[in-house]
Amino acid sequence: MVWGESLGTGVAVRLAGEAEVGAVVLESPYTSILSIGQARFPFMPVGWVLRDRFDLIGRIGAVRAPLLVLAGEQDAIIPLAMSRAVFAAAGEPKMFWLAHGAGHNGIGEAGGFAAIRSFIEDYWTLQR
């Protein structure tokens, strides 16, 4: 299983797209680091300084394992719309779980850990 949180979701998607994994959990995924940078610093040429744009939207289609996307309803770091866009671009099987009232760092405590456990029990495929 591959589990990525926030910035780590870019690494998780890249790994899961290049290797066979049993399941993928993305907690607060973004569409790309470029998109985050442009949203936060609209007058800066952020694209010029990025070596890897961690383009989840461009890479999520290569992920063939069952996918769980978790997002915080009140996340002030990664907009909820970005997490939803990553989910929409992913193939099946997939599941989206929203932590009502949670911010960027409170997803697990808001019920996310239970959602992950349930997802693993239902979807994790073991490669033998």
Secondary structure as GFF3:
##gff-version 3
##sequence-region A 1 128
A	DSSP	beta_strand	2	5	.	.	.	ID=ss1
A	DSSP	alpha_helix	8	18	.	.	.	ID=ss2
A	DSSP	beta_strand	24	27	.	.	.	ID=ss3
A	DSSP	alpha_helix	33	40	.	.	.	ID=ss4
A	DSSP	three_ten_helix	46	48	.	.	.	ID=ss5
A	DSSP	alpha_helix	56	59	.	.	.	ID=ss6
A	DSSP	three_ten_helix	60	62	.	.	.	ID=ss7
A	DSSP	beta_strand	67	72	.	.	.	ID=ss8
A	DSSP	alpha_helix	80	89	.	.	.	ID=ss9
A	DSSP	beta_strand	94	99	.	.	.	ID=ss10
A	DSSP	pi_helix	108	112	.	.	.	ID=ss11
A	DSSP	alpha_helix	113	123	.	.	.	ID=ss12
###
